[in-house]
Amino acid sequence: MTATSPDNGRLRERLERGPVICAEGYLFELERRGYVQAGPFVPEAVLDHPEVVAQLHRDFVHAGSDVVPAFTYYAHREKMRLVGKEDLLEELNRQALAIAKKVASENDALVAGDICNTNVFAEDAASQSAARAMFEEQVGWAVEAEVDFVIGETFSHAEEALAALRAIKDAGLPAVITLGIHQHPVTREGWTLGDAFRRLEAAGADVVGLNCMRGPATMLPLLKEVREAVSCHVAALPVPYRTNEHEPTFQSLRDPEALPGQMPFPTALDPFTCNRYEIADFARAAQQAGVSYLGLCCGGAPHLVRSLAEALGRTPPASRYSADMSKHAFFGTDESLKKENLAFAEEL
């Protein structure tokens, strides 16, 4: 299987010009909007509401994303079987790729295929073979759609990430491979991050790094180990939630007052959400740590992506509407507002 796209070097060219921004987080954002079901998190919206998926792509590009990833996360055979729609697998993947391709072409953005953890990968040969077949199937459709590169993401097993990478490289496409690191900073096999990412780079990954699971505060300390381990480009796409040393992942966050004995993940994470200024701080710190492929994963939203882009020195179209509190009715500094401001100040 050989890629037919003439633009295999576009990702490399963009990275050579400066940081590449990739907005992910489609599952959570469309769940919030009422088009994806929490739990299964299968991207059925691609078929049921393609116009909504296309608009979210446009919103993220408008906010500063350089990449339009096809909404095929969890659009693999195992997940589609789980919701009884395995017969729609190919249609969903091809539709998602077509939507992404169209939006990318409108904005000269990069278009990416997307594969992820299969949830069947284990140590036995049968499960590994099944996972590899799923990767090859989805990558094959991405090749036919002439994507610029393929994202392989949220792998807890480094061996599964390597299997995904082999499928992508066998197809002749560039690969961005990111691991999802849980509470302990090692892979499911027990490999250190340095060991895992050295193997991924040696196997041909163009970009390696971390995505999902950890918020900015608990992903940032791991990036130094990743950067020191490899010479290729490094990626960082945290979830925008206030994880901490004792609760390093968004699955481990707890709110004992509001939800005693219950887990906020995935539908009650709102109190933990990072604000746009925290995301900007992360973007600057990650860039300083040597990260050149940045974005946000589950929980990401356009206003946060805009803040990330602006922190990197960008002025995306959405920056036209960035906050300007000087003109606020009560808090503004504009001369015409002084009388109203004084009256409001007396009430405070």
C-alpha atoms as a printed R data frame, in Angstrom:
    type eleno elety resid chain resno       x       y      z
1   ATOM     1    CA   MET     A     1   0.000   0.000  0.000
2   ATOM     2    CA   THR     A     2   1.527   3.311 -1.091
3   ATOM     3    CA   ALA     A     3   0.323   6.837 -0.413
4   ATOM     4    CA   THR     A     4  -0.916   8.694 -3.471
5   ATOM     5    CA   SER     A     5  -0.761  12.214 -2.021
6   ATOM     6    CA   PRO     A     6   1.890  14.423 -3.638
7   ATOM     7    CA   ASP     A     7   2.126  16.503 -0.436
8   ATOM     8    CA   ASN     A     8   3.732  14.039  1.969
9   ATOM     9    CA   GLY     A     9   6.206  16.736  3.035
10  ATOM    10    CA   ARG     A    10   3.668  19.387  4.028
11  ATOM    11    CA   LEU     A    11   3.783  18.516  7.719
12  ATOM    12    CA   ARG     A    12   7.573  18.708  7.728
13  ATOM    13    CA   GLU     A    13   7.491  22.041  5.899
14  ATOM    14    CA   ARG     A    14   5.036  23.516  8.419
15  ATOM    15    CA   LEU     A    15   7.136  22.317 11.336
16  ATOM    16    CA   GLU     A    16  10.254  23.874  9.826
17  ATOM    17    CA   ARG     A    17   8.454  27.240  9.693
18  ATOM    18    CA   GLY     A    18   7.439  27.117 13.362
19  ATOM    19    CA   PRO     A    19   5.066  25.398 15.776
20  ATOM    20    CA   VAL     A    20   2.149  23.453 14.346
21  ATOM    21    CA   ILE     A    21  -1.167  23.724 16.205
22  ATOM    22    CA   CYS     A    22  -3.573  20.797 16.144
23  ATOM    23    CA   ALA     A    23  -6.969  21.155 17.790
24  ATOM    24    CA   GLU     A    24  -8.350  17.823 18.951
25  ATOM    25    CA   GLY     A    25 -11.103  17.293 21.521
26  ATOM    26    CA   TYR     A    26 -13.898  16.671 19.036
27  ATOM    27    CA   LEU     A    27 -15.570  13.949 21.126
28  ATOM    28    CA   PHE     A    28 -16.000  16.122 24.216
29  ATOM    29    CA   GLU     A    29 -16.979  19.267 22.357
30  ATOM    30    CA   LEU     A    30 -19.622  17.511 20.275
31  ATOM    31    CA   GLU     A    31 -20.869  15.699 23.393
32  ATOM    32    CA   ARG     A    32 -21.349  19.099 25.050
33  ATOM    33    CA   ARG     A    33 -23.260  20.272 21.988
34  ATOM    34    CA   GLY     A    34 -25.521  17.210 22.054
35  ATOM    35    CA   TYR     A    35 -24.205  15.216 19.084
36  ATOM    36    CA   VAL     A    36 -22.051  12.501 20.730
37  ATOM    37    CA   GLN     A    37 -23.017  10.138 23.536
38  ATOM    38    CA   ALA     A    38 -20.732  10.117 26.576
39  ATOM    39    CA   GLY     A    39 -19.605   6.613 27.422
40  ATOM    40    CA   PRO     A    40 -19.363   4.974 24.009
41  ATOM    41    CA   PHE     A    41 -17.968   8.227 22.533
42  ATOM    42    CA   VAL     A    42 -18.460   6.928 18.984
43  ATOM    43    CA   PRO     A    43 -18.399   9.693 16.320
44  ATOM    44    CA   GLU     A    44 -21.813   8.904 14.855
45  ATOM    45    CA   ALA     A    45 -22.301  12.637 14.251
46  ATOM    46    CA   VAL     A    46 -20.192  12.232 11.114
47  ATOM    47    CA   LEU     A    47 -23.143  10.436  9.514
48  ATOM    48    CA   ASP     A    48 -26.049  11.909 11.463
49  ATOM    49    CA   HIS     A    49 -24.983  15.558 11.464
50  ATOM    50    CA   PRO     A    50 -22.096  16.101  9.019
51  ATOM    51    CA   GLU     A    51 -22.796  19.828  8.910
52  ATOM    52    CA   VAL     A    52 -22.126  20.081 12.654
53  ATOM    53    CA   VAL     A    53 -18.793  18.251 12.329
54  ATOM    54    CA   ALA     A    54 -17.789  20.499  9.427
55  ATOM    55    CA   GLN     A    55 -18.648  23.619 11.417
56  ATOM    56    CA   LEU     A    56 -16.559  22.472 14.387
57  ATOM    57    CA   HIS     A    57 -13.620  21.911 12.022
58  ATOM    58    CA   ARG     A    58 -14.114  25.466 10.773
59  ATOM    59    CA   ASP     A    59 -14.395  26.832 14.309
60  ATOM    60    CA   PHE     A    60 -11.086  25.232 15.301
61  ATOM    61    CA   VAL     A    61  -9.292  26.481 12.165
62  ATOM    62    CA   HIS     A    62 -10.784  29.941 12.745
63  ATOM    63    CA   ALA     A    63  -9.315  29.778 16.261
64  ATOM    64    CA   GLY     A    64  -5.840  28.925 15.007
65  ATOM    65    CA   SER     A    65  -5.549  25.194 14.296
66  ATOM    66    CA   ASP     A    66  -3.167  24.359 11.454
67  ATOM    67    CA   VAL     A    67  -4.534  20.821 11.203
68  ATOM    68    CA   VAL     A    68  -7.961  19.417 10.427
69  ATOM    69    CA   PRO     A    69  -7.969  15.858 11.815
70  ATOM    70    CA   ALA     A    70 -10.666  13.625 10.379
71  ATOM    71    CA   PHE     A    71 -13.171  12.817 13.111
72  ATOM    72    CA   THR     A    72 -12.371   9.104 13.100
73  ATOM    73    CA   TYR     A    73 -11.244   8.774 16.704
74  ATOM    74    CA   TYR     A    74 -13.012   5.641 18.005
75  ATOM    75    CA   ALA     A    75 -14.349   5.022 14.515
76  ATOM    76    CA   HIS     A    76 -12.714   1.617 14.433
77  ATOM    77    CA   ARG     A    77 -14.260  -1.825 14.118
78  ATOM    78    CA   GLU     A    78 -14.339  -2.627 17.858
79  ATOM    79    CA   LYS     A    79 -16.137   0.584 18.844
80  ATOM    80    CA   MET     A    80 -18.579   0.385 15.941
81  ATOM    81    CA   ARG     A    81 -19.356  -3.207 16.914
82  ATOM    82    CA   LEU     A    82 -20.004  -2.059 20.489
83  ATOM    83    CA   VAL     A    83 -22.811   0.263 19.350
84  ATOM    84    CA   GLY     A    84 -24.168  -2.201 16.789
85  ATOM    85    CA   LYS     A    85 -23.093  -0.201 13.738
86  ATOM    86    CA   GLU     A    86 -20.111  -2.106 12.416
87  ATOM    87    CA   ASP     A    87 -21.787  -2.162  8.988
88  ATOM    88    CA   LEU     A    88 -21.370   1.640  8.838
89  ATOM    89    CA   LEU     A    89 -17.637   1.564  9.571
90  ATOM    90    CA   GLU     A    90 -16.340   2.313  6.088
91  ATOM    91    CA   GLU     A    91 -19.039   4.869  5.306
92  ATOM    92    CA   LEU     A    92 -18.310   6.765  8.524
93  ATOM    93    CA   ASN     A    93 -14.556   6.815  7.940
94  ATOM    94    CA   ARG     A    94 -14.826   7.914  4.328
95  ATOM    95    CA   GLN     A    95 -17.366  10.607  5.209
96  ATOM    96    CA   ALA     A    96 -15.199  11.943  8.050
97  ATOM    97    CA   LEU     A    97 -12.169  12.114  5.780
98  ATOM    98    CA   ALA     A    98 -14.145  13.896  3.068
99  ATOM    99    CA   ILE     A    99 -15.467  16.487  5.538
100 ATOM   100    CA   ALA     A   100 -11.998  17.153  6.917
101 ATOM   101    CA   LYS     A   101 -10.492  17.356  3.449
102 ATOM   102    CA   LYS     A   102 -13.064  19.919  2.329
103 ATOM   103    CA   VAL     A   103 -12.603  22.192  5.332
104 ATOM   104    CA   ALA     A   104  -8.807  21.930  5.121
105 ATOM   105    CA   SER     A   105  -8.883  22.927  1.438
106 ATOM   106    CA   GLU     A   106 -10.905  26.046  2.297
107 ATOM   107    CA   ASN     A   107  -8.156  27.254  4.623
108 ATOM   108    CA   ASP     A   108  -4.875  25.792  3.320
109 ATOM   109    CA   ALA     A   109  -4.769  23.697  6.489
110 ATOM   110    CA   LEU     A   110  -3.182  20.280  6.815
111 ATOM   111    CA   VAL     A   111  -5.581  17.342  6.741
112 ATOM   112    CA   ALA     A   112  -4.843  14.331  8.918
113 ATOM   113    CA   GLY     A   113  -6.178  10.835  9.192
114 ATOM   114    CA   ASP     A   114  -6.689   9.664 12.764
115 ATOM   115    CA   ILE     A   115  -6.336   6.279 14.443
116 ATOM   116    CA   CYS     A   116  -6.270   5.519 18.151
117 ATOM   117    CA   ASN     A   117  -6.209   2.888 20.876
118 ATOM   118    CA   THR     A   118  -8.326  -0.100 19.883
119 ATOM   119    CA   ASN     A   119  -9.189  -1.286 23.415
120 ATOM   120    CA   VAL     A   120  -8.464  -4.861 22.314
121 ATOM   121    CA   PHE     A   121  -4.656  -4.752 22.278
122 ATOM   122    CA   ALA     A   122  -3.046  -7.094 24.818
123 ATOM   123    CA   GLU     A   123  -0.006  -9.356 25.083
124 ATOM   124    CA   ASP     A   124  -1.454 -12.232 23.066
125 ATOM   125    CA   ALA     A   125  -0.858 -12.532 19.335
126 ATOM   126    CA   ALA     A   126  -4.552 -12.707 18.446
127 ATOM   127    CA   SER     A   127  -5.427  -9.355 20.007
128 ATOM   128    CA   GLN     A   128  -2.372  -7.718 18.485
129 ATOM   129    CA   SER     A   129  -3.278  -9.045 15.058
130 ATOM   130    CA   ALA     A   130  -6.826  -7.729 15.451
131 ATOM   131    CA   ALA     A   131  -5.550  -4.287 16.408
132 ATOM   132    CA   ARG     A   132  -3.132  -4.179 13.494
133 ATOM   133    CA   ALA     A   133  -5.962  -5.092 11.094
134 ATOM   134    CA   MET     A   134  -8.035  -2.182 12.417
135 ATOM   135    CA   PHE     A   135  -5.127   0.211 11.903
136 ATOM   136    CA   GLU     A   136  -4.481  -0.978  8.364
137 ATOM   137    CA   GLU     A   137  -8.166  -0.658  7.511
138 ATOM   138    CA   GLN     A   138  -8.451   2.955  8.676
139 ATOM   139    CA   VAL     A   139  -5.067   3.984  7.292
140 ATOM   140    CA   GLY     A   140  -6.053   2.529  3.929
141 ATOM   141    CA   TRP     A   141  -9.065   4.835  3.738
142 ATOM   142    CA   ALA     A   142  -6.889   7.776  4.806
143 ATOM   143    CA   VAL     A   143  -4.439   7.003  1.993
144 ATOM   144    CA   GLU     A   144  -7.261   7.005 -0.547
145 ATOM   145    CA   ALA     A   145  -8.422  10.370  0.821
146 ATOM   146    CA   GLU     A   146  -4.892  11.735  0.200
147 ATOM   147    CA   VAL     A   147  -4.313  13.066  3.698
148 ATOM   148    CA   ASP     A   148  -1.089  14.900  4.552
149 ATOM   149    CA   PHE     A   149  -0.281  12.643  7.500
150 ATOM   150    CA   VAL     A   150  -1.890  10.316 10.023
151 ATOM   151    CA   ILE     A   151  -2.253  10.869 13.753
152 ATOM   152    CA   GLY     A   152  -1.959   7.786 15.980
153 ATOM   153    CA   GLU     A   153  -3.030   8.808 19.460
154 ATOM   154    CA   THR     A   154  -3.903   7.973 23.054
155 ATOM   155    CA   PHE     A   155  -1.992   4.718 23.228
156 ATOM   156    CA   SER     A   156  -1.289   3.352 26.707
157 ATOM   157    CA   HIS     A   157   0.640   0.394 25.295
158 ATOM   158    CA   ALA     A   158   3.792   1.500 23.489
159 ATOM   159    CA   GLU     A   159   3.658  -1.752 21.507
160 ATOM   160    CA   GLU     A   160   0.219  -0.761 20.219
161 ATOM   161    CA   ALA     A   161   1.611   2.631 19.239
162 ATOM   162    CA   LEU     A   162   4.402   0.861 17.353
163 ATOM   163    CA   ALA     A   163   1.854  -1.311 15.553
164 ATOM   164    CA   ALA     A   164  -0.109   1.789 14.539
165 ATOM   165    CA   LEU     A   165   3.104   3.462 13.399
166 ATOM   166    CA   ARG     A   166   4.036   0.457 11.245
167 ATOM   167    CA   ALA     A   167   0.655   0.606  9.522
168 ATOM   168    CA   ILE     A   168   1.112   4.316  8.787
169 ATOM   169    CA   LYS     A   169   4.699   4.017  7.549
170 ATOM   170    CA   ASP     A   170   3.863   0.961  5.433
171 ATOM   171    CA   ALA     A   171   1.338   3.211  3.715
172 ATOM   172    CA   GLY     A   172   4.058   5.767  2.993
173 ATOM   173    CA   LEU     A   173   2.640   8.561  5.136
174 ATOM   174    CA   PRO     A   174   4.151  10.804  7.839
175 ATOM   175    CA   ALA     A   175   3.082   9.894 11.374
176 ATOM   176    CA   VAL     A   176   2.398  11.830 14.566
177 ATOM   177    CA   ILE     A   177   2.333   9.310 17.424
178 ATOM   178    CA   THR     A   178   1.242  10.296 20.924
179 ATOM   179    CA   LEU     A   179   0.894   8.225 24.075
180 ATOM   180    CA   GLY     A   180  -1.694   8.705 26.804
181 ATOM   181    CA   ILE     A   181   0.095   8.407 30.145
182 ATOM   182    CA   HIS     A   182  -1.991   7.482 33.174
183 ATOM   183    CA   GLN     A   183  -1.189   7.995 36.870
184 ATOM   184    CA   HIS     A   184   2.272   6.416 36.684
185 ATOM   185    CA   PRO     A   185   4.638   7.917 34.099
186 ATOM   186    CA   VAL     A   186   5.354   4.658 32.286
187 ATOM   187    CA   THR     A   187   3.623   2.740 29.516
188 ATOM   188    CA   ARG     A   188   1.376  -0.247 30.193
189 ATOM   189    CA   GLU     A   189   4.366  -2.496 29.481
190 ATOM   190    CA   GLY     A   190   6.369  -0.655 32.106
191 ATOM   191    CA   TRP     A   191   8.645   1.094 29.612
192 ATOM   192    CA   THR     A   192   9.996   4.488 30.590
193 ATOM   193    CA   LEU     A   193   8.916   7.395 28.435
194 ATOM   194    CA   GLY     A   194  12.470   7.772 27.162
195 ATOM   195    CA   ASP     A   195  12.619   4.151 26.064
196 ATOM   196    CA   ALA     A   196   9.172   4.240 24.456
197 ATOM   197    CA   PHE     A   197   9.800   7.370 22.448
198 ATOM   198    CA   ARG     A   198  13.280   6.339 21.349
199 ATOM   199    CA   ARG     A   199  11.738   3.170 19.897
200 ATOM   200    CA   LEU     A   200   8.997   5.150 18.179
201 ATOM   201    CA   GLU     A   201  11.482   7.564 16.637
202 ATOM   202    CA   ALA     A   202  13.690   4.676 15.502
203 ATOM   203    CA   ALA     A   203  10.643   3.066 13.864
204 ATOM   204    CA   GLY     A   204  10.064   6.166 11.748
205 ATOM   205    CA   ALA     A   205   7.699   8.474 13.659
206 ATOM   206    CA   ASP     A   206   7.973  12.056 12.422
207 ATOM   207    CA   VAL     A   207   6.545  13.547 15.634
208 ATOM   208    CA   VAL     A   208   6.218  11.844 19.025
209 ATOM   209    CA   GLY     A   209   4.750  13.017 22.296
210 ATOM   210    CA   LEU     A   210   1.863  12.997 24.732
211 ATOM   211    CA   ASN     A   211  -1.849  13.564 24.436
212 ATOM   212    CA   CYS     A   212  -4.969  13.224 26.561
213 ATOM   213    CA   MET     A   213  -5.214  11.897 30.154
214 ATOM   214    CA   ARG     A   214  -3.092  14.597 31.791
215 ATOM   215    CA   GLY     A   215  -3.804  18.295 32.151
216 ATOM   216    CA   PRO     A   216  -1.194  21.013 31.580
217 ATOM   217    CA   ALA     A   217   0.179  20.906 35.147
218 ATOM   218    CA   THR     A   218   0.909  17.171 35.095
219 ATOM   219    CA   MET     A   219   1.894  16.804 31.447
220 ATOM   220    CA   LEU     A   220   4.441  19.586 31.442
221 ATOM   221    CA   PRO     A   221   6.920  17.842 33.798
222 ATOM   222    CA   LEU     A   222   6.981  14.779 31.512
223 ATOM   223    CA   LEU     A   223   7.885  16.742 28.394
224 ATOM   224    CA   LYS     A   224  11.497  17.239 29.424
225 ATOM   225    CA   GLU     A   225  12.045  13.465 29.464
226 ATOM   226    CA   VAL     A   226  10.431  13.139 26.031
227 ATOM   227    CA   ARG     A   227  12.472  16.006 24.560
228 ATOM   228    CA   GLU     A   228  15.748  14.613 25.903
229 ATOM   229    CA   ALA     A   229  15.006  11.139 24.533
230 ATOM   230    CA   VAL     A   230  14.482  12.033 20.858
231 ATOM   231    CA   SER     A   231  15.787  14.300 18.138
232 ATOM   232    CA   CYS     A   232  12.526  14.467 16.152
233 ATOM   233    CA   HIS     A   233   9.695  16.933 16.778
234 ATOM   234    CA   VAL     A   234   7.785  16.599 20.054
235 ATOM   235    CA   ALA     A   235   4.028  16.907 20.561
236 ATOM   236    CA   ALA     A   236   1.999  17.944 23.605
237 ATOM   237    CA   LEU     A   237  -1.809  17.923 23.624
238 ATOM   238    CA   PRO     A   238  -3.100  17.915 27.216
239 ATOM   239    CA   VAL     A   239  -6.686  17.866 28.378
240 ATOM   240    CA   PRO     A   240  -7.616  21.372 29.605
241 ATOM   241    CA   TYR     A   241  -8.359  20.333 33.179
242 ATOM   242    CA   ARG     A   242  -6.631  21.204 36.462
243 ATOM   243    CA   THR     A   243  -4.978  17.908 37.224
244 ATOM   244    CA   ASN     A   244  -2.510  17.858 40.095
245 ATOM   245    CA   GLU     A   245   0.226  15.767 41.689
246 ATOM   246    CA   HIS     A   246  -2.258  13.624 43.619
247 ATOM   247    CA   GLU     A   247  -4.809  13.445 40.780
248 ATOM   248    CA   PRO     A   248  -2.572  13.498 37.694
249 ATOM   249    CA   THR     A   249  -5.224  12.492 35.135
250 ATOM   250    CA   PHE     A   250  -8.699  13.794 34.439
251 ATOM   251    CA   GLN     A   251 -10.095  10.348 35.258
252 ATOM   252    CA   SER     A   252  -8.592  10.586 38.738
253 ATOM   253    CA   LEU     A   253 -10.009  14.023 39.591
254 ATOM   254    CA   ARG     A   254 -12.514  14.043 42.470
255 ATOM   255    CA   ASP     A   255 -14.966  16.630 43.825
256 ATOM   256    CA   PRO     A   256 -16.017  15.277 47.252
257 ATOM   257    CA   GLU     A   257 -18.342  18.203 48.019
258 ATOM   258    CA   ALA     A   258 -20.305  18.304 44.774
259 ATOM   259    CA   LEU     A   259 -20.050  14.593 43.925
260 ATOM   260    CA   PRO     A   260 -19.368  12.614 47.108
261 ATOM   261    CA   GLY     A   261 -18.131   9.152 46.182
262 ATOM   262    CA   GLN     A   262 -18.567   9.774 42.472
263 ATOM   263    CA   MET     A   263 -16.170  10.297 39.581
264 ATOM   264    CA   PRO     A   264 -16.493  13.635 37.728
265 ATOM   265    CA   PHE     A   265 -15.131  12.079 34.527
266 ATOM   266    CA   PRO     A   266 -16.487  12.531 31.930
267 ATOM   267    CA   THR     A   267 -19.668  14.543 32.486
268 ATOM   268    CA   ALA     A   268 -18.974  16.651 35.602
269 ATOM   269    CA   LEU     A   269 -15.496  17.986 34.907
270 ATOM   270    CA   ASP     A   270 -16.679  21.580 34.515
271 ATOM   271    CA   PRO     A   271 -15.327  22.835 37.897
272 ATOM   272    CA   PHE     A   272 -11.847  21.622 36.932
273 ATOM   273    CA   THR     A   273 -11.675  23.346 33.542
274 ATOM   274    CA   CYS     A   274  -8.606  25.471 32.825
275 ATOM   275    CA   ASN     A   275  -9.226  29.029 31.748
276 ATOM   276    CA   ARG     A   276  -7.746  30.534 28.619
277 ATOM   277    CA   TYR     A   277  -4.880  32.198 30.502
278 ATOM   278    CA   GLU     A   278  -3.752  28.879 31.989
279 ATOM   279    CA   ILE     A   279  -3.746  27.369 28.501
280 ATOM   280    CA   ALA     A   280  -1.646  30.281 27.241
281 ATOM   281    CA   ASP     A   281   0.828  29.732 30.067
282 ATOM   282    CA   PHE     A   282   1.077  26.049 29.145
283 ATOM   283    CA   ALA     A   283   1.663  26.842 25.473
284 ATOM   284    CA   ARG     A   284   4.555  29.158 26.275
285 ATOM   285    CA   ALA     A   285   6.082  26.708 28.763
286 ATOM   286    CA   ALA     A   286   5.757  23.769 26.372
287 ATOM   287    CA   GLN     A   287   7.320  25.711 23.523
288 ATOM   288    CA   GLN     A   288  10.190  26.708 25.803
289 ATOM   289    CA   ALA     A   289  10.616  23.004 26.667
290 ATOM   290    CA   GLY     A   290  11.159  22.219 22.996
291 ATOM   291    CA   VAL     A   291   7.664  21.209 21.922
292 ATOM   292    CA   SER     A   292   6.810  22.144 18.336
293 ATOM   293    CA   TYR     A   293   3.459  20.396 17.786
294 ATOM   294    CA   LEU     A   294   0.881  21.710 20.249
295 ATOM   295    CA   GLY     A   295  -2.822  21.443 20.841
296 ATOM   296    CA   LEU     A   296  -5.551  20.363 23.212
297 ATOM   297    CA   CYS     A   297  -7.310  17.053 23.594
298 ATOM   298    CA   CYS     A   298 -10.610  16.109 25.299
299 ATOM   299    CA   GLY     A   299 -12.276  19.235 26.663
300 ATOM   300    CA   GLY     A   300 -10.602  21.541 24.181
301 ATOM   301    CA   ALA     A   301 -12.775  24.305 22.739
302 ATOM   302    CA   PRO     A   302 -12.208  27.048 20.151
303 ATOM   303    CA   HIS     A   303 -11.660  29.861 22.670
304 ATOM   304    CA   LEU     A   304  -8.926  27.802 24.355
305 ATOM   305    CA   VAL     A   305  -7.284  27.009 21.026
306 ATOM   306    CA   ARG     A   306  -7.304  30.717 20.188
307 ATOM   307    CA   SER     A   307  -5.574  31.482 23.485
308 ATOM   308    CA   LEU     A   308  -2.960  28.805 22.762
309 ATOM   309    CA   ALA     A   309  -2.361  30.232 19.289
310 ATOM   310    CA   GLU     A   310  -2.029  33.783 20.566
311 ATOM   311    CA   ALA     A   311   0.459  32.633 23.221
312 ATOM   312    CA   LEU     A   312   2.620  31.312 20.371
313 ATOM   313    CA   GLY     A   313   2.551  34.695 18.670
314 ATOM   314    CA   ARG     A   314  -0.234  33.932 16.188
315 ATOM   315    CA   THR     A   315  -3.161  36.136 15.214
316 ATOM   316    CA   PRO     A   316  -5.821  33.723 13.947
317 ATOM   317    CA   PRO     A   317  -9.067  35.098 12.465
318 ATOM   318    CA   ALA     A   318 -10.788  34.569 15.824
319 ATOM   319    CA   SER     A   319  -8.390  37.081 17.395
320 ATOM   320    CA   ARG     A   320 -10.570  39.807 15.923
321 ATOM   321    CA   TYR     A   321 -12.942  38.965 18.764
322 ATOM   322    CA   SER     A   322 -10.442  38.487 21.580
323 ATOM   323    CA   ALA     A   323 -11.462  40.224 24.793
324 ATOM   324    CA   ASP     A   324 -11.140  44.000 25.023
325 ATOM   325    CA   MET     A   325 -12.286  44.970 28.497
326 ATOM   326    CA   SER     A   326 -11.443  48.642 27.889
327 ATOM   327    CA   LYS     A   327 -14.862  48.952 26.274
328 ATOM   328    CA   HIS     A   328 -16.820  47.014 28.882
329 ATOM   329    CA   ALA     A   329 -19.839  48.917 30.214
330 ATOM   330    CA   PHE     A   330 -18.743  48.693 33.862
331 ATOM   331    CA   PHE     A   331 -15.047  47.844 33.843
332 ATOM   332    CA   GLY     A   332 -13.904  49.722 30.745
333 ATOM   333    CA   THR     A   333 -11.381  52.555 30.613
334 ATOM   334    CA   ASP     A   334 -12.836  54.381 27.616
335 ATOM   335    CA   GLU     A   335 -13.579  58.058 28.376
336 ATOM   336    CA   SER     A   336 -17.234  57.701 27.376
337 ATOM   337    CA   LEU     A   337 -17.715  55.062 30.060
338 ATOM   338    CA   LYS     A   338 -16.299  56.958 33.030
339 ATOM   339    CA   LYS     A   339 -19.606  58.255 34.377
340 ATOM   340    CA   GLU     A   340 -21.191  54.791 34.239
341 ATOM   341    CA   ASN     A   341 -18.072  53.220 35.751
342 ATOM   342    CA   LEU     A   342 -18.112  55.594 38.696
343 ATOM   343    CA   ALA     A   343 -21.756  54.789 39.387
344 ATOM   344    CA   PHE     A   344 -21.043  51.083 39.194
345 ATOM   345    CA   ALA     A   345 -17.995  51.396 41.453
346 ATOM   346    CA   GLU     A   346 -20.174  52.983 44.128
347 ATOM   347    CA   GLU     A   347 -22.392  49.899 44.087
348 ATOM   348    CA   LEU     A   348 -19.509  47.460 44.581
